[in-house]
Amino acid sequence: YEPENEATRRLYAGYGFVEQGLDEDDEMIAVLELGG
């Protein structure tokens, strides 16, 4: 997602996603680790 999009950032964080940094298009990479 676009790093400037605070609503999306809060939505993903609320579901447990962790930001990993920006990709080559300057979009945020967020990862959800599943237990297993």
mmCIF entry with sequence, helices, sheets and N, C-alpha, C, O atoms, coordinates in Angstrom:
data_MODEL
# 
_entry.id   MODEL 
# 
_entity.id                         1 
_entity.type                       polymer 
_entity.pdbx_number_of_molecules   1 
# 
_entity_poly.entity_id                      1 
_entity_poly.type                           'polypeptide(L)' 
_entity_poly.nstd_linkage                   no 
_entity_poly.nstd_monomer                   no 
_entity_poly.pdbx_seq_one_letter_code       YEPENEATRRLYAGYGFVEQGLDEDDEMIAVLELGG 
_entity_poly.pdbx_seq_one_letter_code_can   YEPENEATRRLYAGYGFVEQGLDEDDEMIAVLELGG 
_entity_poly.pdbx_strand_id                 A 
# 
loop_
_entity_poly_seq.entity_id 
_entity_poly_seq.num 
_entity_poly_seq.mon_id 
_entity_poly_seq.hetero 
1 1  TYR n 
1 2  GLU n 
1 3  PRO n 
1 4  GLU n 
1 5  ASN n 
1 6  GLU n 
1 7  ALA n 
1 8  THR n 
1 9  ARG n 
1 10 ARG n 
1 11 LEU n 
1 12 TYR n 
1 13 ALA n 
1 14 GLY n 
1 15 TYR n 
1 16 GLY n 
1 17 PHE n 
1 18 VAL n 
1 19 GLU n 
1 20 GLN n 
1 21 GLY n 
1 22 LEU n 
1 23 ASP n 
1 24 GLU n 
1 25 ASP n 
1 26 ASP n 
1 27 GLU n 
1 28 MET n 
1 29 ILE n 
1 30 ALA n 
1 31 VAL n 
1 32 LEU n 
1 33 GLU n 
1 34 LEU n 
1 35 GLY n 
1 36 GLY n 
# 
_struct_asym.id          A 
_struct_asym.entity_id   1 
# 
_struct_conf.conf_type_id            HELX_P 
_struct_conf.id                      HELX_P1 
_struct_conf.pdbx_PDB_helix_id       AA1 
_struct_conf.beg_label_comp_id       GLU 
_struct_conf.beg_label_asym_id       A 
_struct_conf.beg_label_seq_id        6 
_struct_conf.pdbx_beg_PDB_ins_code   ? 
_struct_conf.end_label_comp_id       GLY 
_struct_conf.end_label_asym_id       A 
_struct_conf.end_label_seq_id        14 
_struct_conf.pdbx_end_PDB_ins_code   ? 
_struct_conf.beg_auth_comp_id        GLU 
_struct_conf.beg_auth_asym_id        A 
_struct_conf.beg_auth_seq_id         6 
_struct_conf.end_auth_comp_id        GLY 
_struct_conf.end_auth_asym_id        A 
_struct_conf.end_auth_seq_id         14 
_struct_conf.pdbx_PDB_helix_class    1 
_struct_conf.details                 ? 
_struct_conf.pdbx_PDB_helix_length   9 
# 
_struct_conf_type.id          HELX_P 
_struct_conf_type.criteria    ? 
_struct_conf_type.reference   ? 
# 
_struct_sheet.id               AA1 
_struct_sheet.type             ? 
_struct_sheet.number_strands   2 
_struct_sheet.details          ? 
# 
_struct_sheet_order.sheet_id     AA1 
_struct_sheet_order.range_id_1   1 
_struct_sheet_order.range_id_2   2 
_struct_sheet_order.offset       ? 
_struct_sheet_order.sense        anti-parallel 
# 
loop_
_struct_sheet_range.sheet_id 
_struct_sheet_range.id 
_struct_sheet_range.beg_label_comp_id 
_struct_sheet_range.beg_label_asym_id 
_struct_sheet_range.beg_label_seq_id 
_struct_sheet_range.pdbx_beg_PDB_ins_code 
_struct_sheet_range.end_label_comp_id 
_struct_sheet_range.end_label_asym_id 
_struct_sheet_range.end_label_seq_id 
_struct_sheet_range.pdbx_end_PDB_ins_code 
_struct_sheet_range.beg_auth_comp_id 
_struct_sheet_range.beg_auth_asym_id 
_struct_sheet_range.beg_auth_seq_id 
_struct_sheet_range.end_auth_comp_id 
_struct_sheet_range.end_auth_asym_id 
_struct_sheet_range.end_auth_seq_id 
AA1 1 VAL A 18 ? LEU A 22 ? VAL A 18 LEU A 22 
AA1 2 MET A 28 ? VAL A 31 ? MET A 28 VAL A 31 
# 
loop_
_atom_site.group_PDB 
_atom_site.id 
_atom_site.type_symbol 
_atom_site.label_atom_id 
_atom_site.label_alt_id 
_atom_site.label_comp_id 
_atom_site.label_asym_id 
_atom_site.label_entity_id 
_atom_site.label_seq_id 
_atom_site.pdbx_PDB_ins_code 
_atom_site.Cartn_x 
_atom_site.Cartn_y 
_atom_site.Cartn_z 
_atom_site.occupancy 
_atom_site.B_iso_or_equiv 
_atom_site.pdbx_formal_charge 
_atom_site.auth_seq_id 
_atom_site.auth_comp_id 
_atom_site.auth_asym_id 
_atom_site.auth_atom_id 
_atom_site.pdbx_PDB_model_num 
ATOM 1   N N  . TYR A 1 1  ? 0.827  -1.172  0.000  1.00 0.00 ? 1  TYR A N  1 
ATOM 2   C CA . TYR A 1 1  ? 0.000  0.000   0.000  1.00 0.00 ? 1  TYR A CA 1 
ATOM 3   C C  . TYR A 1 1  ? 0.877  1.243   0.000  1.00 0.00 ? 1  TYR A C  1 
ATOM 4   O O  . TYR A 1 1  ? 2.069  1.179   0.304  1.00 0.00 ? 1  TYR A O  1 
ATOM 5   N N  . GLU A 1 2  ? 0.272  2.369   -0.345 1.00 0.00 ? 2  GLU A N  1 
ATOM 6   C CA . GLU A 1 2  ? 0.989  3.640   -0.335 1.00 0.00 ? 2  GLU A CA 1 
ATOM 7   C C  . GLU A 1 2  ? 1.303  4.028   1.112  1.00 0.00 ? 2  GLU A C  1 
ATOM 8   O O  . GLU A 1 2  ? 0.390  4.074   1.936  1.00 0.00 ? 2  GLU A O  1 
ATOM 9   N N  . PRO A 1 3  ? 2.560  4.308   1.442  1.00 0.00 ? 3  PRO A N  1 
ATOM 10  C CA . PRO A 1 3  ? 2.924  4.625   2.818  1.00 0.00 ? 3  PRO A CA 1 
ATOM 11  C C  . PRO A 1 3  ? 2.185  5.839   3.390  1.00 0.00 ? 3  PRO A C  1 
ATOM 12  O O  . PRO A 1 3  ? 2.023  5.945   4.606  1.00 0.00 ? 3  PRO A O  1 
ATOM 13  N N  . GLU A 1 4  ? 1.743  6.745   2.536  1.00 0.00 ? 4  GLU A N  1 
ATOM 14  C CA . GLU A 1 4  ? 1.040  7.943   2.997  1.00 0.00 ? 4  GLU A CA 1 
ATOM 15  C C  . GLU A 1 4  ? -0.404 7.654   3.401  1.00 0.00 ? 4  GLU A C  1 
ATOM 16  O O  . GLU A 1 4  ? -1.060 8.504   4.003  1.00 0.00 ? 4  GLU A O  1 
ATOM 17  N N  . ASN A 1 5  ? -0.902 6.463   3.073  1.00 0.00 ? 5  ASN A N  1 
ATOM 18  C CA . ASN A 1 5  ? -2.288 6.116   3.337  1.00 0.00 ? 5  ASN A CA 1 
ATOM 19  C C  . ASN A 1 5  ? -2.437 5.633   4.784  1.00 0.00 ? 5  ASN A C  1 
ATOM 20  O O  . ASN A 1 5  ? -2.316 4.443   5.073  1.00 0.00 ? 5  ASN A O  1 
ATOM 21  N N  . GLU A 1 6  ? -2.702 6.579   5.680  1.00 0.00 ? 6  GLU A N  1 
ATOM 22  C CA . GLU A 1 6  ? -2.779 6.262   7.108  1.00 0.00 ? 6  GLU A CA 1 
ATOM 23  C C  . GLU A 1 6  ? -3.939 5.325   7.443  1.00 0.00 ? 6  GLU A C  1 
ATOM 24  O O  . GLU A 1 6  ? -3.815 4.483   8.332  1.00 0.00 ? 6  GLU A O  1 
ATOM 25  N N  . ALA A 1 7  ? -5.059 5.463   6.743  1.00 0.00 ? 7  ALA A N  1 
ATOM 26  C CA . ALA A 1 7  ? -6.206 4.591   7.012  1.00 0.00 ? 7  ALA A CA 1 
ATOM 27  C C  . ALA A 1 7  ? -5.853 3.136   6.709  1.00 0.00 ? 7  ALA A C  1 
ATOM 28  O O  . ALA A 1 7  ? -6.190 2.242   7.485  1.00 0.00 ? 7  ALA A O  1 
ATOM 29  N N  . THR A 1 8  ? -5.184 2.900   5.601  1.00 0.00 ? 8  THR A N  1 
ATOM 30  C CA . THR A 1 8  ? -4.778 1.540   5.244  1.00 0.00 ? 8  THR A CA 1 
ATOM 31  C C  . THR A 1 8  ? -3.739 1.022   6.220  1.00 0.00 ? 8  THR A C  1 
ATOM 32  O O  . THR A 1 8  ? -3.779 -0.144  6.613  1.00 0.00 ? 8  THR A O  1 
ATOM 33  N N  . ARG A 1 9  ? -2.810 1.879   6.613  1.00 0.00 ? 9  ARG A N  1 
ATOM 34  C CA . ARG A 1 9  ? -1.782 1.486   7.580  1.00 0.00 ? 9  ARG A CA 1 
ATOM 35  C C  . ARG A 1 9  ? -2.427 1.022   8.887  1.00 0.00 ? 9  ARG A C  1 
ATOM 36  O O  . ARG A 1 9  ? -2.041 -0.009  9.437  1.00 0.00 ? 9  ARG A O  1 
ATOM 37  N N  . ARG A 1 10 ? -3.398 1.771   9.380  1.00 0.00 ? 10 ARG A N  1 
ATOM 38  C CA . ARG A 1 10 ? -4.085 1.405   10.622 1.00 0.00 ? 10 ARG A CA 1 
ATOM 39  C C  . ARG A 1 10 ? -4.889 0.117   10.451 1.00 0.00 ? 10 ARG A C  1 
ATOM 40  O O  . ARG A 1 10 ? -4.923 -0.719  11.354 1.00 0.00 ? 10 ARG A O  1 
ATOM 41  N N  . LEU A 1 11 ? -5.534 -0.043  9.294  1.00 0.00 ? 11 LEU A N  1 
ATOM 42  C CA . LEU A 1 11 ? -6.316 -1.250  9.033  1.00 0.00 ? 11 LEU A CA 1 
ATOM 43  C C  . LEU A 1 11 ? -5.426 -2.490  9.077  1.00 0.00 ? 11 LEU A C  1 
ATOM 44  O O  . LEU A 1 11 ? -5.733 -3.454  9.778  1.00 0.00 ? 11 LEU A O  1 
ATOM 45  N N  . TYR A 1 12 ? -4.330 -2.465  8.332  1.00 0.00 ? 12 TYR A N  1 
ATOM 46  C CA . TYR A 1 12 ? -3.419 -3.606  8.309  1.00 0.00 ? 12 TYR A CA 1 
ATOM 47  C C  . TYR A 1 12 ? -2.836 -3.873  9.688  1.00 0.00 ? 12 TYR A C  1 
ATOM 48  O O  . TYR A 1 12 ? -2.774 -5.023  10.121 1.00 0.00 ? 12 TYR A O  1 
ATOM 49  N N  . ALA A 1 13 ? -2.408 -2.820  10.383 1.00 0.00 ? 13 ALA A N  1 
ATOM 50  C CA . ALA A 1 13 ? -1.830 -2.985  11.719 1.00 0.00 ? 13 ALA A CA 1 
ATOM 51  C C  . ALA A 1 13 ? -2.855 -3.584  12.671 1.00 0.00 ? 13 ALA A C  1 
ATOM 52  O O  . ALA A 1 13 ? -2.503 -4.389  13.534 1.00 0.00 ? 13 ALA A O  1 
ATOM 53  N N  . GLY A 1 14 ? -4.110 -3.202  12.525 1.00 0.00 ? 14 GLY A N  1 
ATOM 54  C CA . GLY A 1 14 ? -5.162 -3.722  13.382 1.00 0.00 ? 14 GLY A CA 1 
ATOM 55  C C  . GLY A 1 14 ? -5.377 -5.215  13.215 1.00 0.00 ? 14 GLY A C  1 
ATOM 56  O O  . GLY A 1 14 ? -5.842 -5.887  14.136 1.00 0.00 ? 14 GLY A O  1 
ATOM 57  N N  . TYR A 1 15 ? -5.041 -5.734  12.047 1.00 0.00 ? 15 TYR A N  1 
ATOM 58  C CA . TYR A 1 15 ? -5.162 -7.171  11.802 1.00 0.00 ? 15 TYR A CA 1 
ATOM 59  C C  . TYR A 1 15 ? -3.853 -7.910  12.070 1.00 0.00 ? 15 TYR A C  1 
ATOM 60  O O  . TYR A 1 15 ? -3.768 -9.116  11.837 1.00 0.00 ? 15 TYR A O  1 
ATOM 61  N N  . GLY A 1 16 ? -2.843 -7.207  12.552 1.00 0.00 ? 16 GLY A N  1 
ATOM 62  C CA . GLY A 1 16 ? -1.600 -7.852  12.935 1.00 0.00 ? 16 GLY A CA 1 
ATOM 63  C C  . GLY A 1 16 ? -0.491 -7.830  11.903 1.00 0.00 ? 16 GLY A C  1 
ATOM 64  O O  . GLY A 1 16 ? 0.550  -8.454  12.111 1.00 0.00 ? 16 GLY A O  1 
ATOM 65  N N  . PHE A 1 17 ? -0.685 -7.125  10.786 1.00 0.00 ? 17 PHE A N  1 
ATOM 66  C CA . PHE A 1 17 ? 0.365  -7.041  9.781  1.00 0.00 ? 17 PHE A CA 1 
ATOM 67  C C  . PHE A 1 17 ? 1.523  -6.194  10.301 1.00 0.00 ? 17 PHE A C  1 
ATOM 68  O O  . PHE A 1 17 ? 1.313  -5.215  11.016 1.00 0.00 ? 17 PHE A O  1 
ATOM 69  N N  . VAL A 1 18 ? 2.737  -6.575  9.940  1.00 0.00 ? 18 VAL A N  1 
ATOM 70  C CA . VAL A 1 18 ? 3.940  -5.862  10.346 1.00 0.00 ? 18 VAL A CA 1 
ATOM 71  C C  . VAL A 1 18 ? 4.620  -5.325  9.091  1.00 0.00 ? 18 VAL A C  1 
ATOM 72  O O  . VAL A 1 18 ? 4.863  -6.067  8.140  1.00 0.00 ? 18 VAL A O  1 
ATOM 73  N N  . GLU A 1 19 ? 4.921  -4.037  9.098  1.00 0.00 ? 19 GLU A N  1 
ATOM 74  C CA . GLU A 1 19 ? 5.574  -3.420  7.941  1.00 0.00 ? 19 GLU A CA 1 
ATOM 75  C C  . GLU A 1 19 ? 7.003  -3.932  7.813  1.00 0.00 ? 19 GLU A C  1 
ATOM 76  O O  . GLU A 1 19 ? 7.725  -4.057  8.802  1.00 0.00 ? 19 GLU A O  1 
ATOM 77  N N  . GLN A 1 20 ? 7.400  -4.228  6.565  1.00 0.00 ? 20 GLN A N  1 
ATOM 78  C CA . GLN A 1 20 ? 8.727  -4.764  6.292  1.00 0.00 ? 20 GLN A CA 1 
ATOM 79  C C  . GLN A 1 20 ? 9.602  -3.796  5.508  1.00 0.00 ? 20 GLN A C  1 
ATOM 80  O O  . GLN A 1 20 ? 10.798 -4.037  5.344  1.00 0.00 ? 20 GLN A O  1 
ATOM 81  N N  . GLY A 1 21 ? 9.024  -2.714  5.028  1.00 0.00 ? 21 GLY A N  1 
ATOM 82  C CA . GLY A 1 21 ? 9.784  -1.756  4.230  1.00 0.00 ? 21 GLY A CA 1 
ATOM 83  C C  . GLY A 1 21 ? 9.106  -1.518  2.899  1.00 0.00 ? 21 GLY A C  1 
ATOM 84  O O  . GLY A 1 21 ? 8.004  -2.006  2.648  1.00 0.00 ? 21 GLY A O  1 
ATOM 85  N N  . LEU A 1 22 ? 9.780  -0.761  2.047  1.00 0.00 ? 22 LEU A N  1 
ATOM 86  C CA . LEU A 1 22 ? 9.221  -0.381  0.755  1.00 0.00 ? 22 LEU A CA 1 
ATOM 87  C C  . LEU A 1 22 ? 9.734  -1.288  -0.354 1.00 0.00 ? 22 LEU A C  1 
ATOM 88  O O  . LEU A 1 22 ? 10.868 -1.764  -0.310 1.00 0.00 ? 22 LEU A O  1 
ATOM 89  N N  . ASP A 1 23 ? 8.879  -1.519  -1.353 1.00 0.00 ? 23 ASP A N  1 
ATOM 90  C CA . ASP A 1 23 ? 9.307  -2.283  -2.522 1.00 0.00 ? 23 ASP A CA 1 
ATOM 91  C C  . ASP A 1 23 ? 9.882  -1.335  -3.566 1.00 0.00 ? 23 ASP A C  1 
ATOM 92  O O  . ASP A 1 23 ? 10.053 -0.145  -3.301 1.00 0.00 ? 23 ASP A O  1 
ATOM 93  N N  . GLU A 1 24 ? 10.180 -1.855  -4.748 1.00 0.00 ? 24 GLU A N  1 
ATOM 94  C CA . GLU A 1 24 ? 10.810 -1.049  -5.794 1.00 0.00 ? 24 GLU A CA 1 
ATOM 95  C C  . GLU A 1 24 ? 9.899  0.049   -6.326 1.00 0.00 ? 24 GLU A C  1 
ATOM 96  O O  . GLU A 1 24 ? 10.375 0.982   -6.973 1.00 0.00 ? 24 GLU A O  1 
ATOM 97  N N  . ASP A 1 25 ? 8.600  -0.044  -6.064 1.00 0.00 ? 25 ASP A N  1 
ATOM 98  C CA . ASP A 1 25 ? 7.641  0.982   -6.483 1.00 0.00 ? 25 ASP A CA 1 
ATOM 99  C C  . ASP A 1 25 ? 7.291  1.923   -5.334 1.00 0.00 ? 25 ASP A C  1 
ATOM 100 O O  . ASP A 1 25 ? 6.336  2.694   -5.431 1.00 0.00 ? 25 ASP A O  1 
ATOM 101 N N  . ASP A 1 26 ? 8.057  1.864   -4.251 1.00 0.00 ? 26 ASP A N  1 
ATOM 102 C CA . ASP A 1 26 ? 7.837  2.687   -3.056 1.00 0.00 ? 26 ASP A CA 1 
ATOM 103 C C  . ASP A 1 26 ? 6.496  2.423   -2.399 1.00 0.00 ? 26 ASP A C  1 
ATOM 104 O O  . ASP A 1 26 ? 5.900  3.324   -1.808 1.00 0.00 ? 26 ASP A O  1 
ATOM 105 N N  . GLU A 1 27 ? 6.017  1.186   -2.499 1.00 0.00 ? 27 GLU A N  1 
ATOM 106 C CA . GLU A 1 27 ? 4.808  0.784   -1.786 1.00 0.00 ? 27 GLU A CA 1 
ATOM 107 C C  . GLU A 1 27 ? 5.226  -0.076  -0.599 1.00 0.00 ? 27 GLU A C  1 
ATOM 108 O O  . GLU A 1 27 ? 6.197  -0.829  -0.665 1.00 0.00 ? 27 GLU A O  1 
ATOM 109 N N  . MET A 1 28 ? 4.468  0.054   0.487  1.00 0.00 ? 28 MET A N  1 
ATOM 110 C CA . MET A 1 28 ? 4.804  -0.657  1.718  1.00 0.00 ? 28 MET A CA 1 
ATOM 111 C C  . MET A 1 28 ? 4.528  -2.149  1.582  1.00 0.00 ? 28 MET A C  1 
ATOM 112 O O  . MET A 1 28 ? 3.499  -2.565  1.049  1.00 0.00 ? 28 MET A O  1 
ATOM 113 N N  . ILE A 1 29 ? 5.460  -2.931  2.069  1.00 0.00 ? 29 ILE A N  1 
ATOM 114 C CA . ILE A 1 29 ? 5.282  -4.375  2.167  1.00 0.00 ? 29 ILE A CA 1 
ATOM 115 C C  . ILE A 1 29 ? 4.909  -4.669  3.614  1.00 0.00 ? 29 ILE A C  1 
ATOM 116 O O  . ILE A 1 29 ? 5.640  -4.303  4.534  1.00 0.00 ? 29 ILE A O  1 
ATOM 117 N N  . ALA A 1 30 ? 3.779  -5.324  3.813  1.00 0.00 ? 30 ALA A N  1 
ATOM 118 C CA . ALA A 1 30 ? 3.329  -5.690  5.152  1.00 0.00 ? 30 ALA A CA 1 
ATOM 119 C C  . ALA A 1 30 ? 3.073  -7.192  5.180  1.00 0.00 ? 30 ALA A C  1 
ATOM 120 O O  . ALA A 1 30 ? 2.470  -7.748  4.262  1.00 0.00 ? 30 ALA A O  1 
ATOM 121 N N  . VAL A 1 31 ? 3.537  -7.837  6.242  1.00 0.00 ? 31 VAL A N  1 
ATOM 122 C CA . VAL A 1 31 ? 3.487  -9.292  6.340  1.00 0.00 ? 31 VAL A CA 1 
ATOM 123 C C  . VAL A 1 31 ? 2.664  -9.695  7.555  1.00 0.00 ? 31 VAL A C  1 
ATOM 124 O O  . VAL A 1 31 ? 2.764  -9.091  8.623  1.00 0.00 ? 31 VAL A O  1 
ATOM 125 N N  . LEU A 1 32 ? 1.853  -10.722 7.370  1.00 0.00 ? 32 LEU A N  1 
ATOM 126 C CA . LEU A 1 32 ? 1.097  -11.311 8.470  1.00 0.00 ? 32 LEU A CA 1 
ATOM 127 C C  . LEU A 1 32 ? 1.662  -12.701 8.715  1.00 0.00 ? 32 LEU A C  1 
ATOM 128 O O  . LEU A 1 32 ? 1.544  -13.584 7.865  1.00 0.00 ? 32 LEU A O  1 
ATOM 129 N N  . GLU A 1 33 ? 2.273  -12.893 9.870  1.00 0.00 ? 33 GLU A N  1 
ATOM 130 C CA . GLU A 1 33 ? 2.834  -14.198 10.196 1.00 0.00 ? 33 GLU A CA 1 
ATOM 131 C C  . GLU A 1 33 ? 1.759  -15.051 10.840 1.00 0.00 ? 33 GLU A C  1 
ATOM 132 O O  . GLU A 1 33 ? 1.115  -14.643 11.807 1.00 0.00 ? 33 GLU A O  1 
ATOM 133 N N  . LEU A 1 34 ? 1.578  -16.232 10.293 1.00 0.00 ? 34 LEU A N  1 
ATOM 134 C CA . LEU A 1 34 ? 0.583  -17.168 10.804 1.00 0.00 ? 34 LEU A CA 1 
ATOM 135 C C  . LEU A 1 34 ? 1.273  -18.208 11.674 1.00 0.00 ? 34 LEU A C  1 
ATOM 136 O O  . LEU A 1 34 ? 2.337  -18.717 11.320 1.00 0.00 ? 34 LEU A O  1 
ATOM 137 N N  . GLY A 1 35 ? 0.674  -18.516 12.793 1.00 0.00 ? 35 GLY A N  1 
ATOM 138 C CA . GLY A 1 35 ? 1.234  -19.543 13.669 1.00 0.00 ? 35 GLY A CA 1 
ATOM 139 C C  . GLY A 1 35 ? 1.143  -20.910 13.017 1.00 0.00 ? 35 GLY A C  1 
ATOM 140 O O  . GLY A 1 35 ? 0.209  -21.193 12.266 1.00 0.00 ? 35 GLY A O  1 
ATOM 141 N N  . GLY A 1 36 ? 2.091  -21.728 13.302 1.00 0.00 ? 36 GLY A N  1 
ATOM 142 C CA . GLY A 1 36 ? 2.001  -23.021 12.676 1.00 0.00 ? 36 GLY A CA 1 
ATOM 143 C C  . GLY A 1 36 ? 3.044  -23.930 13.020 1.00 0.00 ? 36 GLY A C  1 
ATOM 144 O O  . GLY A 1 36 ? 3.059  -25.063 12.539 1.00 0.00 ? 36 GLY A O  1 
# 
